[in-house]
Amino acid sequence: MKAAKGITSRAHPLWLAYILHRLSGLALALFLPLHFWVLAMAMTDPVRLDGFLHLTEAAAVKIAEFGLVFLLAIHMFGGLRLIAMEWLPWTAPQKTLAAGATAGSFCIAILFLMKAI
């Protein structure tokens, strides 16, 4: 497989964006069974769900929710970047756009954390 023109290192920002997109997708896929389990509790055992939801007031859970929102935003912006690369003519500022997507994801996650606290 040929390397993309100008990308000679795995330390390149676009390589890092690629890895971040893949890892965020993997982390979200691992989170989904837990999410579906909790949703199932809403239908089968509402008392147990209330106990579980009480745990969500803990600071560690709020930080984990921040991480989840960050992963969702990173994955969304990474996907948009990939769509843009496939459908639009792409120019040199790709790494700026990738960094902007990461910064935007972090801002979205920070706003969520501020609302949660």
SESE-36747 format. One record per residue: residue number from 1; residue in one letter; x, y, z negated of N, C-alpha, C, CB in turn. Coordinates in pm, whole numbers, plus 50000, padded with zeros to 5 digits. Last residue first. Glycine has a CB too. Layout:
BEGIN
[drenti NUM; 'a'; [X; Y; Z]; [X; Y; Z]; [X; Y; Z]; [X; Y; Z]]
...
END
This chain:
BEGIN
[drenti 117; 'i'; [47789; 51937; 46445]; [47834; 51971; 46309]; [47751; 52079; 46255]; [47980; 52012; 46307]]
[drenti 116; 'a'; [47674; 51927; 46696]; [47655; 51813; 46606]; [47693; 51847; 46461]; [47738; 51694; 46654]]
[drenti 115; 'k'; [47761; 52160; 46819]; [47618; 52144; 46794]; [47592; 52032; 46692]; [47543; 52114; 46927]]
[drenti 114; 'm'; [48032; 52101; 46835]; [47989; 52219; 46757]; [47841; 52209; 46725]; [48019; 52349; 46835]]
[drenti 113; 'l'; [48024; 51880; 47006]; [48071; 51864; 46868]; [48025; 51980; 46782]; [48223; 51851; 46863]]
[drenti 112; 'f'; [47932; 52001; 47243]; [47852; 51897; 47178]; [47892; 51881; 47032]; [47868; 51762; 47253]]
[drenti 111; 'l'; [48148; 52171; 47292]; [48016; 52227; 47269]; [47923; 52127; 47201]; [47954; 52274; 47401]]
[drenti 110; 'i'; [48347; 51973; 47334]; [48358; 52066; 47219]; [48223; 52129; 47187]; [48463; 52176; 47248]]
[drenti 109; 'a'; [48253; 51859; 47572]; [48260; 51776; 47451]; [48270; 51864; 47326]; [48380; 51680; 47459]]
[drenti 108; 'i'; [48280; 52079; 47745]; [48148; 52018; 47724]; [48147; 51937; 47595]; [48110; 51928; 47844]]
[drenti 107; 'c'; [48559; 52112; 47729]; [48468; 52219; 47682]; [48328; 52164; 47656]; [48462; 52333; 47786]]
[drenti 106; 'f'; [48648; 51875; 47847]; [48681; 51901; 47707]; [48589; 52010; 47650]; [48829; 51944; 47694]]
[drenti 105; 's'; [48552; 51914; 48105]; [48504; 51802; 48025]; [48529; 51824; 47877]; [48570; 51672; 48070]]
[drenti 104; 'g'; [48707; 52135; 48181]; [48561; 52147; 48173]; [48500; 52036; 48090]; [48501; 52145; 48312]]
[drenti 103; 'a'; [48960; 52015; 48178]; [48931; 52126; 48086]; [48780; 52145; 48071]; [48996; 52256; 48136]]
[drenti 102; 't'; [48924; 51830; 48385]; [48956; 51784; 48250]; [48924; 51892; 48147]; [49105; 51745; 48241]]
[drenti 101; 'a'; [48876; 52005; 48596]; [48774; 51907; 48560]; [48798; 51854; 48419]; [48772; 51791; 48660]]
[drenti 100; 'g'; [49120; 52140; 48604]; [48997; 52213; 48572]; [48885; 52120; 48531]; [48953; 52297; 48690]]
[drenti 99; 'a'; [49286; 51935; 48686]; [49307; 51994; 48553]; [49183; 52071; 48510]; [49431; 52086; 48553]]
[drenti 98; 'a'; [49177; 51900; 48942]; [49176; 51789; 48847]; [49195; 51840; 48704]; [49287; 51687; 48882]]
[drenti 97; 'l'; [49230; 52151; 49054]; [49092; 52107; 49038]; [49082; 51991; 48938]; [49034; 52064; 49173]]
[drenti 96; 't'; [49507; 52139; 49050]; [49439; 52246; 48977]; [49294; 52206; 48953]; [49448; 52381; 49053]]
[drenti 95; 'k'; [49556; 51928; 49220]; [49590; 51912; 49079]; [49527; 52021; 48994]; [49742; 51913; 49060]]
[drenti 94; 'q'; [49464; 52033; 49469]; [49397; 51919; 49404]; [49430; 51909; 49256]; [49435; 51791; 49474]]
[drenti 93; 'p'; [49548; 52249; 49636]; [49517; 52272; 49493]; [49445; 52156; 49424]; [49433; 52394; 49481]]
[drenti 92; 'a'; [49587; 52162; 49914]; [49692; 52148; 49813]; [49647; 52167; 49668]; [49799; 52246; 49841]]
[drenti 91; 't'; [49270; 52017; 50020]; [49388; 52102; 50035]; [49481; 52083; 49916]; [49348; 52249; 50048]]
[drenti 90; 'w'; [49042; 51823; 50210]; [49112; 51846; 50083]; [49240; 51924; 50109]; [49143; 51713; 50012]]
[drenti 89; 'p'; [48720; 51834; 50337]; [48862; 51848; 50369]; [48937; 51892; 50243]; [48884; 51949; 50487]]
[drenti 88; 'l'; [48499; 51602; 50171]; [48542; 51737; 50206]; [48687; 51737; 50254]; [48527; 51831; 50086]]
[drenti 87; 'w'; [48451; 51334; 50109]; [48359; 51404; 50198]; [48408; 51540; 50246]; [48229; 51422; 50129]]
[drenti 86; 'e'; [48653; 51234; 49943]; [48606; 51154; 50054]; [48526; 51236; 50155]; [48521; 51041; 50003]]
[drenti 85; 'm'; [48694; 51432; 49754]; [48808; 51387; 49834]; [48763; 51308; 49956]; [48902; 51301; 49748]]
[drenti 84; 'a'; [48438; 51448; 49644]; [48491; 51562; 49719]; [48608; 51519; 49807]; [48533; 51674; 49623]]
[drenti 83; 'i'; [48433; 51202; 49514]; [48337; 51229; 49621]; [48387; 51344; 49707]; [48198; 51261; 49561]]
[drenti 82; 'l'; [48638; 51246; 49327]; [48651; 51141; 49428]; [48555; 51162; 49545]; [48627; 51004; 49365]]
[drenti 81; 'r'; [48523; 51451; 49178]; [48649; 51474; 49247]; [48669; 51371; 49357]; [48768; 51470; 49148]]
[drenti 80; 'l'; [48304; 51319; 49071]; [48281; 51430; 49163]; [48407; 51461; 49242]; [48235; 51554; 49087]]
[drenti 79; 'g'; [48446; 51141; 48906]; [48364; 51090; 49016]; [48334; 51198; 49119]; [48235; 51033; 48964]]
[drenti 78; 'g'; [48553; 51323; 48726]; [48641; 51240; 48807]; [48568; 51182; 48927]; [48700; 51128; 48723]]
[drenti 77; 'f'; [48320; 51420; 48611]; [48402; 51510; 48691]; [48502; 51433; 48778]; [48477; 51609; 48601]]
[drenti 76; 'm'; [48232; 51179; 48484]; [48148; 51250; 48580]; [48232; 51340; 48671]; [48042; 51332; 48507]]
[drenti 75; 'h'; [48447; 51120; 48317]; [48410; 51025; 48420]; [48323; 51092; 48528]; [48335; 50905; 48359]]
[drenti 74; 'i'; [48446; 51345; 48151]; [48566; 51312; 48230]; [48527; 51220; 48345]; [48675; 51246; 48142]]
[drenti 73; 'a'; [48192; 51315; 48034]; [48221; 51431; 48116]; [48342; 51406; 48206]; [48246; 51554; 48028]]
[drenti 72; 'l'; [48224; 51070; 47896]; [48118; 51086; 47995]; [48149; 51202; 48090]; [47983; 51108; 47927]]
[drenti 71; 'l'; [48438; 51135; 47725]; [48453; 51029; 47825]; [48348; 51040; 47935]; [48444; 50891; 47758]]
[drenti 70; 'f'; [48312; 51335; 47572]; [48431; 51367; 47651]; [48451; 51263; 47760]; [48556; 51375; 47560]]
[drenti 69; 'v'; [48115; 51184; 47449]; [48075; 51291; 47540]; [48192; 51332; 47629]; [48022; 51413; 47461]]
[drenti 68; 'l'; [48287; 51018; 47299]; [48196; 50961; 47397]; [48152; 51066; 47498]; [48074; 50899; 47329]]
[drenti 67; 'g'; [48414; 51202; 47129]; [48493; 51123; 47223]; [48406; 51064; 47333]; [48566; 51011; 47151]]
[drenti 66; 'f'; [48189; 51287; 46985]; [48267; 51383; 47064]; [48348; 51309; 47170]; [48360; 51466; 46972]]
[drenti 65; 'e'; [48132; 51046; 46859]; [48037; 51099; 46957]; [48103; 51205; 47045]; [47913; 51158; 46886]]
[drenti 64; 'a'; [48352; 51036; 46688]; [48339; 50934; 46792]; [48239; 50978; 46899]; [48295; 50800; 46730]]
[drenti 63; 'i'; [48285; 51251; 46527]; [48407; 51260; 46607]; [48403; 51156; 46719]; [48533; 51240; 46518]]
[drenti 62; 'k'; [48055; 51143; 46412]; [48044; 51265; 46492]; [48168; 51285; 46580]; [48025; 51388; 46401]]
[drenti 61; 'v'; [48169; 50933; 46273]; [48077; 50902; 46383]; [48061; 51025; 46473]; [47939; 50856; 46329]]
[drenti 60; 'a'; [48316; 51071; 46082]; [48386; 50984; 46176]; [48298; 50951; 46296]; [48431; 50855; 46106]]
[drenti 59; 'a'; [48114; 51197; 45933]; [48206; 51278; 46015]; [48278; 51193; 46119]; [48308; 51350; 45925]]
[drenti 58; 'a'; [47784; 51058; 45935]; [47923; 51056; 45890]; [48012; 51133; 45987]; [47973; 50911; 45875]]
[drenti 57; 'e'; [47538; 51032; 46046]; [47568; 51160; 45981]; [47713; 51168; 45933]; [47473; 51182; 45863]]
[drenti 56; 't'; [47497; 50778; 46131]; [47545; 50873; 46230]; [47571; 51011; 46172]; [47445; 50885; 46342]]
[drenti 55; 'l'; [47380; 50631; 45930]; [47526; 50626; 45943]; [47580; 50732; 46038]; [47570; 50488; 45990]]
[drenti 54; 'h'; [47114; 50666; 45991]; [47166; 50736; 45873]; [47320; 50738; 45877]; [47117; 50668; 45743]]
[drenti 53; 'l'; [47080; 50488; 46197]; [47085; 50631; 46230]; [47135; 50715; 46112]; [46946; 50679; 46272]]
[drenti 52; 'f'; [47068; 50250; 46049]; [47180; 50274; 46140]; [47192; 50423; 46173]; [47162; 50193; 46270]]
[drenti 51; 'g'; [46827; 50290; 45915]; [46951; 50273; 45840]; [47073; 50299; 45926]; [46958; 50134; 45781]]
[drenti 50; 'd'; [46655; 50300; 46137]; [46668; 50416; 46049]; [46795; 50409; 45965]; [46546; 50427; 45958]]
[drenti 49; 'l'; [46689; 50037; 46232]; [46733; 50150; 46314]; [46749; 50275; 46229]; [46633; 50175; 46427]]
[drenti 48; 'r'; [46563; 49897; 46029]; [46707; 49878; 46049]; [46765; 49991; 46133]; [46735; 49741; 46117]]
[drenti 47; 'v'; [46304; 49986; 46081]; [46365; 50012; 45951]; [46517; 49999; 45961]; [46310; 49915; 45844]]
[drenti 46; 'p'; [46245; 49891; 46342]; [46260; 50035; 46317]; [46325; 50069; 46182]; [46125; 50100; 46324]]
[drenti 45; 'd'; [46311; 49647; 46525]; [46330; 49664; 46380]; [46352; 49811; 46346]; [46450; 49579; 46331]]
[drenti 44; 't'; [46243; 49656; 46800]; [46225; 49533; 46723]; [46231; 49553; 46572]; [46329; 49434; 46763]]
[drenti 43; 'm'; [46285; 49907; 46915]; [46163; 49832; 46949]; [46138; 49715; 46855]; [46171; 49780; 47091]]
[drenti 42; 'a'; [46524; 49992; 46811]; [46410; 50084; 46807]; [46280; 50011; 46835]; [46430; 50197; 46909]]
[drenti 41; 'm'; [46697; 49787; 46874]; [46652; 49800; 46735]; [46532; 49892; 46724]; [46765; 49852; 46645]]
[drenti 40; 'a'; [46754; 49846; 47138]; [46668; 49731; 47110]; [46616; 49735; 46967]; [46744; 49600; 47134]]
[drenti 39; 'l'; [46930; 50057; 47100]; [46800; 50082; 47163]; [46703; 49968; 47138]; [46817; 50104; 47312]]
[drenti 38; 'v'; [47144; 49912; 46993]; [47075; 50011; 46909]; [46939; 50045; 46968]; [47161; 50140; 46894]]
[drenti 37; 'w'; [47210; 49760; 47219]; [47174; 49693; 47094]; [47096; 49788; 47003]; [47301; 49641; 47021]]
[drenti 36; 'f'; [47285; 49956; 47401]; [47164; 49878; 47427]; [47117; 49804; 47302]; [47189; 49778; 47540]]
[drenti 35; 'h'; [47520; 50044; 47271]; [47411; 50136; 47296]; [47280; 50060; 47320]; [47443; 50224; 47417]]
[drenti 34; 'l'; [47677; 49813; 47282]; [47639; 49870; 47152]; [47519; 49963; 47168]; [47757; 49947; 47089]]
[drenti 33; 'p'; [47706; 49788; 47564]; [47637; 49685; 47486]; [47593; 49735; 47347]; [47727; 49563; 47469]]
[drenti 32; 'l'; [47848; 50041; 47632]; [47709; 50014; 47670]; [47642; 49901; 47591]; [47704; 49981; 47814]]
[drenti 31; 'f'; [48119; 50051; 47572]; [48024; 50113; 47479]; [47880; 50070; 47508]; [48035; 50265; 47487]]
[drenti 30; 'l'; [48243; 49939; 47790]; [48252; 49868; 47663]; [48153; 49923; 47560]; [48394; 49877; 47608]]
[drenti 29; 'a'; [48189; 50139; 47975]; [48133; 50006; 47997]; [48138; 49923; 47869]; [48209; 49933; 48110]]
[drenti 28; 'l'; [48344; 50344; 47867]; [48199; 50359; 47872]; [48130; 50224; 47893]; [48158; 50456; 47982]]
[drenti 27; 'a'; [48600; 50235; 47910]; [48554; 50264; 47773]; [48401; 50279; 47768]; [48621; 50392; 47720]]
[drenti 26; 'l'; [48602; 50227; 48193]; [48614; 50104; 48114]; [48562; 50125; 47972]; [48762; 50057; 48110]]
[drenti 25; 'g'; [48585; 50501; 48251]; [48482; 50408; 48297]; [48483; 50278; 48220]; [48500; 50379; 48445]]
[drenti 24; 's'; [48823; 50589; 48138]; [48696; 50640; 48084]; [48581; 50549; 48127]; [48671; 50786; 48129]]
[drenti 23; 'l'; [49006; 50455; 48303]; [48998; 50422; 48160]; [48868; 50472; 48097]; [49118; 50481; 48085]]
[drenti 22; 'r'; [48957; 50580; 48553]; [48939; 50436; 48536]; [48924; 50398; 48390]; [49056; 50361; 48598]]
[drenti 21; 'h'; [49016; 50850; 48493]; [48884; 50813; 48544]; [48858; 50664; 48524]; [48871; 50850; 48692]]
[drenti 20; 'l'; [49283; 50827; 48417]; [49184; 50875; 48320]; [49043; 50838; 48364]; [49196; 51028; 48302]]
[drenti 19; 'i'; [49397; 50745; 48662]; [49401; 50656; 48545]; [49295; 50697; 48442]; [49542; 50656; 48479]]
[drenti 18; 'y'; [49345; 50977; 48817]; [49298; 50845; 48859]; [49290; 50750; 48740]; [49392; 50786; 48968]]
[drenti 17; 'a'; [49488; 51168; 48674]; [49343; 51183; 48689]; [49280; 51049; 48728]; [49310; 51291; 48795]]
[drenti 16; 'l'; [49746; 51068; 48712]; [49691; 51071; 48577]; [49539; 51087; 48580]; [49754; 51184; 48495]]
[drenti 15; 'w'; [49766; 51115; 48983]; [49776; 50977; 48934]; [49715; 50969; 48794]; [49924; 50927; 48933]]
[drenti 14; 'l'; [49753; 51392; 48979]; [49645; 51317; 49044]; [49648; 51169; 49006]; [49655; 51332; 49195]]
[drenti 13; 'p'; [49991; 51467; 48840]; [49858; 51493; 48783]; [49745; 51416; 48848]; [49828; 51639; 48792]]
[drenti 12; 'h'; [50247; 51218; 48826]; [50179; 51321; 48904]; [50038; 51342; 48846]; [50172; 51281; 49055]]
[drenti 11; 'a'; [50368; 51008; 48713]; [50348; 51122; 48625]; [50278; 51236; 48698]; [50482; 51169; 48568]]
[drenti 10; 'r'; [50423; 50830; 48907]; [50301; 50805; 48829]; [50277; 50913; 48726]; [50309; 50670; 48761]]
[drenti 9; 's'; [50534; 50993; 49203]; [50553; 50950; 49065]; [50419; 50922; 48999]; [50631; 51056; 48987]]
[drenti 8; 't'; [50489; 51104; 49444]; [50601; 51011; 49435]; [50618; 50954; 49295]; [50727; 51080; 49477]]
[drenti 7; 'i'; [50290; 51240; 49663]; [50277; 51180; 49530]; [50383; 51072; 49519]; [50133; 51121; 49506]]
[drenti 6; 'g'; [50328; 51317; 49923]; [50361; 51413; 49817]; [50349; 51357; 49676]; [50272; 51531; 49830]]
[drenti 5; 'k'; [50081; 51109; 50050]; [50186; 51204; 50084]; [50206; 51303; 49970]; [50152; 51279; 50216]]
[drenti 4; 'a'; [50028; 50814; 49859]; [49976; 50935; 49922]; [50091; 51032; 49944]; [49865; 50999; 49835]]
[drenti 3; 'a'; [50197; 50509; 49938]; [50168; 50617; 49844]; [50115; 50737; 49922]; [50295; 50656; 49762]]
[drenti 2; 'k'; [50060; 50218; 50087]; [50140; 50339; 50096]; [50098; 50440; 49991]; [50129; 50400; 50236]]
[drenti 1; 'm'; [50084; 49883; 50000]; [50000; 50000; 50000]; [50088; 50123; 50000]; [49904; 50000; 49879]]
END
